[in-house]
Amino acid sequence: MDRLGSQMAQDPSGSTANDASLKRTTTEILTAMRRAKLTHPLGGRPVPGDRLVPRTEAIDLVFSRMKANPYATGVEASRDQVASLLESHYFRVDPWPFGALTQ
């Protein structure tokens, strides 16, 4: 055990990122997206034909909502983080398969 402890102290393999801050940042971005109404209200999927906010405008809206949220004070998010979450939760979400019913 002593040898293991000394090896780990010399070469601490593992996460170098602060997982708590990554989770907090993600939470604050997703909260800002909801506050900016950058969501799909029907079960998290768009209805065929729904208009989406342009990407650049969506990113700016998220940052604006984060800045206005006192609970997000001190949370630093990059444009890439915001863009990535917007892609996976807003832009690249398969629509409901009932497009024929909405036309």
MDTraj code that builds the backbone (N, CA, C; nanometers):
import mdtraj as md
import numpy as np

residues = "MET ASP ARG LEU GLY SER GLN MET ALA GLN ASP PRO SER GLY SER THR ALA ASN ASP ALA SER LEU LYS ARG THR THR THR GLU ILE LEU THR ALA MET ARG ARG ALA LYS LEU THR HIS PRO LEU GLY GLY ARG PRO VAL PRO GLY ASP ARG LEU VAL PRO ARG THR GLU ALA ILE ASP LEU VAL PHE SER ARG MET LYS ALA ASN PRO TYR ALA THR GLY VAL GLU ALA SER ARG ASP GLN VAL ALA SER LEU LEU GLU SER HIS TYR PHE ARG VAL ASP PRO TRP PRO PHE GLY ALA LEU THR GLN".split()
xyz = np.array([
    [0.0806, -0.1192, 0.0000],
    [0.0000, 0.0000, 0.0000],
    [0.0851, 0.1259, 0.0000],
    [0.1919, 0.1215, 0.0735],
    [0.2804, 0.2387, 0.0790],
    [0.3375, 0.2691, -0.0586],
    [0.3786, 0.1602, -0.1289],
    [0.4354, 0.1788, -0.2626],
    [0.3307, 0.2366, -0.3580],
    [0.2068, 0.1879, -0.3497],
    [0.0986, 0.2397, -0.4339],
    [0.0762, 0.3881, -0.4055],
    [0.0707, 0.4241, -0.2799],
    [0.0525, 0.5637, -0.2427],
    [0.1628, 0.6526, -0.2957],
    [0.2866, 0.6039, -0.2860],
    [0.3982, 0.6844, -0.3342],
    [0.3969, 0.6957, -0.4858],
    [0.3588, 0.5869, -0.5577],
    [0.3498, 0.5934, -0.7043],
    [0.2391, 0.6894, -0.7475],
    [0.1275, 0.6848, -0.6795],
    [0.0161, 0.7738, -0.7150],
    [0.0522, 0.9196, -0.6895],
    [0.1288, 0.9437, -0.5857],
    [0.1704, 1.0803, -0.5561],
    [0.2663, 1.1331, -0.6627],
    [0.3504, 1.0446, -0.7169],
    [0.4465, 1.0852, -0.8189],
    [0.3810, 1.1007, -0.9563],
    [0.2853, 1.0147, -0.9879],
    [0.2212, 1.0162, -1.1191],
    [0.0714, 0.9956, -1.1004],
    [0.0000, 1.0989, -1.0595],
    [-0.1428, 1.0825, -1.0341],
    [-0.2223, 1.0736, -1.1648],
    [-0.2372, 0.9520, -1.2155],
    [-0.3176, 0.9331, -1.3365],
    [-0.4639, 0.9512, -1.2999],
    [-0.5359, 1.0099, -1.3882],
    [-0.6769, 1.0331, -1.3627],
    [-0.7186, 1.1653, -1.4220],
    [-0.8351, 1.2069, -1.3880],
    [-0.8912, 1.3282, -1.4431],
    [-0.8138, 1.4506, -1.3954],
    [-0.7816, 1.5355, -1.4900],
    [-0.7174, 1.6612, -1.4531],
    [-0.8187, 1.7741, -1.4514],
    [-0.9382, 1.7465, -1.5041],
    [-1.0434, 1.8481, -1.5057],
    [-1.1183, 1.8454, -1.3739],
    [-1.1684, 1.9587, -1.3364],
    [-1.2504, 1.9666, -1.2173],
    [-1.3925, 1.9260, -1.2566],
    [-1.4273, 1.8005, -1.2279],
    [-1.5568, 1.7473, -1.2704],
    [-1.6739, 1.8296, -1.2161],
    [-1.6612, 1.8786, -1.0941],
    [-1.7703, 1.9572, -1.0359],
    [-1.7959, 2.0829, -1.1178],
    [-1.6891, 2.1478, -1.1641],
    [-1.7099, 2.2709, -1.2410],
    [-1.7671, 2.2400, -1.3785],
    [-1.7278, 2.1273, -1.4378],
    [-1.7845, 2.0905, -1.5670],
    [-1.9334, 2.0637, -1.5541],
    [-1.9719, 1.9948, -1.4504],
    [-2.1137, 1.9671, -1.4287],
    [-2.1893, 2.0966, -1.4003],
    [-2.1306, 2.1824, -1.3226],
    [-2.1961, 2.3098, -1.2898],
    [-2.2122, 2.3936, -1.4157],
    [-2.1079, 2.3981, -1.4975],
    [-2.1154, 2.4754, -1.6209],
    [-2.2250, 2.4201, -1.7108],
    [-2.2290, 2.2886, -1.7266],
    [-2.3324, 2.2255, -1.8088],
    [-2.4706, 2.2574, -1.7551],
    [-2.4875, 2.2475, -1.6242],
    [-2.6168, 2.2770, -1.5623],
    [-2.6580, 2.4208, -1.5894],
    [-2.5656, 2.5140, -1.5745],
    [-2.5993, 2.6543, -1.5958],
    [-2.6297, 2.6830, -1.7432],
    [-2.5589, 2.6173, -1.8344],
    [-2.5885, 2.6358, -1.9772],
    [-2.7270, 2.5822, -2.0087],
    [-2.7590, 2.4634, -1.9608],
    [-2.8912, 2.4046, -1.9871],
    [-3.0028, 2.4881, -1.9241],
    [-2.9771, 2.5423, -1.8066],
    [-3.0761, 2.6299, -1.7422],
    [-3.0965, 2.7553, -1.8260],
    [-2.9886, 2.8131, -1.8744],
    [-2.9982, 2.9331, -1.9592],
    [-3.0732, 2.9015, -2.0882],
    [-3.0515, 2.7828, -2.1430],
    [-3.1242, 2.7437, -2.2638],
    [-3.2745, 2.7368, -2.2366],
    [-3.3115, 2.6796, -2.1231],
    [-3.4553, 2.6734, -2.0878],
    [-3.5121, 2.8137, -2.0672],
    [-3.4378, 2.8997, -1.9995],
    [-3.4852, 3.0363, -1.9751],
    [-3.4981, 3.1149, -2.1046],
    [-3.4147, 3.0822, -2.2036],
    [-3.4203, 3.1496, -2.3334],
    [-3.5190, 3.0804, -2.4287],
    [-3.5866, 2.9776, -2.3770],
    [-3.6836, 2.8997, -2.4557],
    [-3.6191, 2.8315, -2.5760],
    [-3.4954, 2.7911, -2.5597],
    [-3.4254, 2.7150, -2.6628],
    [-3.4425, 2.5668, -2.6317],
    [-3.5670, 2.5256, -2.6329],
    [-3.6053, 2.3883, -2.6007],
    [-3.7147, 2.3444, -2.6971],
    [-3.7447, 2.2172, -2.6919],
    [-3.8563, 2.1628, -2.7691],
    [-3.9601, 2.1163, -2.6667],
    [-4.0710, 2.1898, -2.6542],
    [-4.1654, 2.1626, -2.5461],
    [-4.2408, 2.0298, -2.5560],
    [-4.2502, 1.9722, -2.6731],
    [-4.3241, 1.8461, -2.6867],
    [-4.2311, 1.7266, -2.6700],
    [-4.2043, 1.6906, -2.5477],
    [-4.1222, 1.5740, -2.5203],
    [-3.9774, 1.5873, -2.5614],
    [-3.9289, 1.7088, -2.5760],
    [-3.7886, 1.7302, -2.6089],
    [-3.7546, 1.7145, -2.7562],
    [-3.8577, 1.6959, -2.8396],
    [-3.8350, 1.6825, -2.9842],
    [-3.9118, 1.7898, -3.0582],
    [-3.8551, 1.8387, -3.1678],
    [-3.9280, 1.9379, -3.2472],
    [-4.0386, 1.8717, -3.3299],
    [-4.1355, 1.9510, -3.3644],
    [-4.2391, 1.9081, -3.4585],
    [-4.1875, 1.9474, -3.5965],
    [-4.2037, 1.8615, -3.6969],
    [-4.1556, 1.8981, -3.8304],
    [-4.2086, 2.0355, -3.8719],
    [-4.1191, 2.1174, -3.9207],
    [-4.1564, 2.2525, -3.9623],
    [-4.1310, 2.3587, -3.8572],
    [-4.0970, 2.3186, -3.7341],
    [-4.0639, 2.4176, -3.6311],
    [-3.9454, 2.5014, -3.6775],
    [-3.9533, 2.6305, -3.6521],
    [-3.8410, 2.7191, -3.6832],
    [-3.7479, 2.7246, -3.5637],
    [-3.6189, 2.7126, -3.5928],
    [-3.5183, 2.7192, -3.4876],
    [-3.4482, 2.8538, -3.4925],
    [-3.4070, 2.8996, -3.3766],
    [-3.3306, 3.0239, -3.3661],
    [-3.1953, 2.9996, -3.4340],
    [-3.1445, 3.0939, -3.5116],
    [-3.0124, 3.0763, -3.5731],
    [-2.9044, 3.0512, -3.4666],
    [-2.8033, 2.9735, -3.5038],
    [-2.7007, 2.9310, -3.4087],
    [-2.6319, 3.0471, -3.3362],
    [-2.5874, 3.1465, -3.4098],
    [-2.5166, 3.2585, -3.3477],
    [-2.6066, 3.3308, -3.2487],
    [-2.7311, 3.3525, -3.2871],
    [-2.8273, 3.4180, -3.1980],
    [-2.8543, 3.3320, -3.0743],
    [-2.8634, 3.2006, -3.0928],
    [-2.8883, 3.1098, -2.9810],
    [-2.7737, 3.1151, -2.8800],
    [-2.6500, 3.1146, -2.9296],
    [-2.5339, 3.1218, -2.8401],
    [-2.5367, 3.2525, -2.7613],
    [-2.5654, 3.3624, -2.8288],
    [-2.5723, 3.4922, -2.7616],
    [-2.6836, 3.4950, -2.6575],
    [-2.7970, 3.4328, -2.6885],
    [-2.9084, 3.4270, -2.5930],
    [-2.8688, 3.3501, -2.4669],
    [-2.7971, 3.2401, -2.4842],
    [-2.7551, 3.1605, -2.3683],
    [-2.6620, 3.2424, -2.2796],
    [-2.5642, 3.3080, -2.3398],
    [-2.4732, 3.3906, -2.2596],
    [-2.5481, 3.5042, -2.1897],
    [-2.6437, 3.5624, -2.2574],
    [-2.7231, 3.6695, -2.1984],
    [-2.8009, 3.6198, -2.0764],
    [-2.8616, 3.5031, -2.0899],
    [-2.9385, 3.4465, -1.9777],
    [-2.8475, 3.4062, -1.8625],
    [-2.7297, 3.3537, -1.8951],
    [-2.6361, 3.3180, -1.7881],
    [-2.5905, 3.4423, -1.7131],
    [-2.5649, 3.5492, -1.7870],
    [-2.5196, 3.6740, -1.7237],
    [-2.6283, 3.7318, -1.6327],
    [-2.7538, 3.7147, -1.6716],
    [-2.8651, 3.7688, -1.5937],
    [-2.9016, 3.6816, -1.4732],
    [-2.8489, 3.5620, -1.4661],
    [-2.8827, 3.4693, -1.3585],
    [-2.7848, 3.4855, -1.2424],
    [-2.8311, 3.5340, -1.1276],
    [-2.7391, 3.5540, -1.0153],
    [-2.6780, 3.4229, -0.9644],
    [-2.7450, 3.3104, -0.9870],
    [-2.6921, 3.1824, -0.9420],
    [-2.5796, 3.1317, -1.0316],
    [-2.5655, 3.1904, -1.1500],
    [-2.4598, 3.1504, -1.2423],
    [-2.3370, 3.2398, -1.2311],
    [-2.3356, 3.3277, -1.1325],
    [-2.2215, 3.4177, -1.1134],
    [-2.0950, 3.3353, -1.0917],
    [-1.9913, 3.3696, -1.1647],
    [-1.8645, 3.2995, -1.1499],
    [-1.8500, 3.1764, -1.2377],
    [-1.9562, 3.1373, -1.3061],
    [-1.9490, 3.0213, -1.3941],
    [-1.8950, 3.0675, -1.5294],
    [-1.7869, 3.0070, -1.5709],
    [-1.7241, 3.0419, -1.6982],
    [-1.7573, 2.9340, -1.8003],
    [-1.8155, 2.9741, -1.9106],
    [-1.8468, 2.8810, -2.0189],
    [-1.7860, 2.9345, -2.1477],
    [-1.7352, 2.8456, -2.2289],
    [-1.6798, 2.8868, -2.3571],
    [-1.7895, 2.8804, -2.4634],
    [-1.7666, 2.9496, -2.5733],
    [-1.8610, 2.9428, -2.6860],
    [-1.8719, 2.7998, -2.7373],
    [-1.7616, 2.7269, -2.7331],
    [-1.7637, 2.5876, -2.7789],
    [-1.8527, 2.5001, -2.6902],
    [-1.8457, 2.5207, -2.5585],
    [-1.9308, 2.4435, -2.4673],
    [-2.0776, 2.4736, -2.4945],
    [-2.1099, 2.6010, -2.5079],
    [-2.2483, 2.6401, -2.5334],
    [-2.2947, 2.5844, -2.6680],
    [-2.2112, 2.5989, -2.7699],
    [-2.2473, 2.5499, -2.9033],
    [-2.2679, 2.3987, -2.9026],
    [-2.1847, 2.3271, -2.8311],
    [-2.1952, 2.1816, -2.8247],
    [-2.3274, 2.1379, -2.7606],
    [-2.3631, 2.2022, -2.6503],
    [-2.4892, 2.1666, -2.5842],
    [-2.6100, 2.2089, -2.6673],
    [-2.6003, 2.3211, -2.7344],
    [-2.7086, 2.3614, -2.8241],
    [-2.7252, 2.2594, -2.9369],
    [-2.6147, 2.2114, -2.9914],
    [-2.6221, 2.1110, -3.0979],
    [-2.6934, 1.9852, -3.0495],
    [-2.6501, 1.9340, -2.9346],
    [-2.7039, 1.8060, -2.8884],
    [-2.8440, 1.8148, -2.8289],
    [-2.8831, 1.9323, -2.7779],
    [-3.0133, 1.9442, -2.7110],
    [-3.1158, 2.0276, -2.7873],
    [-3.0726, 2.0955, -2.8939],
    [-3.1655, 2.1841, -2.9634],
    [-3.1608, 2.1675, -3.1155],
    [-3.0420, 2.1742, -3.1742],
    [-3.0321, 2.1736, -3.3199],
    [-3.0363, 2.0344, -3.3820],
    [-2.9663, 1.9405, -3.3247],
    [-2.9586, 1.8058, -3.3837],
    [-3.0459, 1.7063, -3.3094],
    [-3.1715, 1.7403, -3.2958],
    [-3.2684, 1.6528, -3.2309],
    [-3.3659, 1.6078, -3.3380],
    [-3.3835, 1.4764, -3.3497],
    [-3.4755, 1.4241, -3.4510],
    [-3.6173, 1.4690, -3.4216],
    [-3.6890, 1.5154, -3.5233],
    [-3.8270, 1.5583, -3.5013],
    [-3.9194, 1.4386, -3.4792],
    [-4.0350, 1.4678, -3.4255],
    [-4.1367, 1.3642, -3.4103],
    [-4.1722, 1.3122, -3.5487],
    [-4.2023, 1.1838, -3.5605],
    [-4.2258, 1.1247, -3.6924],
    [-4.3662, 1.1448, -3.7466],
    [-4.4388, 1.2456, -3.6990],
    [-4.5740, 1.2655, -3.7484],
    [-4.5875, 1.3936, -3.8313],
    [-4.4884, 1.4158, -3.9176],
    [-4.4892, 1.5330, -4.0034],
    [-4.6122, 1.5407, -4.0920],
    [-4.6613, 1.4270, -4.1380],
    [-4.7787, 1.4260, -4.2257],
    [-4.9013, 1.4833, -4.1548],
    [-4.9086, 1.4708, -4.0265],
    [-5.0232, 1.5213, -3.9518],
    [-5.0183, 1.6716, -3.9324],
    [-4.9017, 1.7329, -3.9496],
    [-4.8879, 1.8770, -3.9253],
    [-4.8939, 1.9574, -4.0541],
    [-4.9134, 1.8935, -4.1683],
    [-4.9147, 1.9649, -4.2952],
    [-5.0567, 1.9824, -4.3471],
])
top = md.Topology()
chain = top.add_chain()
for i, resn in enumerate(residues, 1):
    res = top.add_residue(resn, chain, resSeq=i)
    for name in ("N", "CA", "C"):
        top.add_atom(name, md.element.get_by_symbol(name[0]), res)
traj = md.Trajectory(xyz[None], top)
